[in-house]
Amino acid sequence: MTSLQKALSLWLRIQRESSPFQTQTARNGFYQQDSENGSLIRLGLSAEYGVYPLISGHRSRFAIRFIPFTEGKEIPENLPFRVAVC
């Protein structure tokens, strides 16, 4: 591992550990949040729901839309997940 890789790994670890996960709920597969000082978004989601996140954002706000793996599969009305804005 090079010096640059070590430095980047350390920076990422510090960033990731700077903010704890918080449990949130996506309503009908959609969630949005304001984030003034965030530069990294971490998600925790159970694979049992069969969805993946589509994340978009700009400066102080981001939105997450959960998309089903299988076409035609319904997304739960209240989808619990964990998010950390670092």
Summary of the structure (lengths in Angstrom):
residues: 86
radius of gyration: 15.1
end to end distance: 25.1
largest distance: 47.7
contacts: 199
relative contact order: 0.30
helix: 21%
strand: 45%
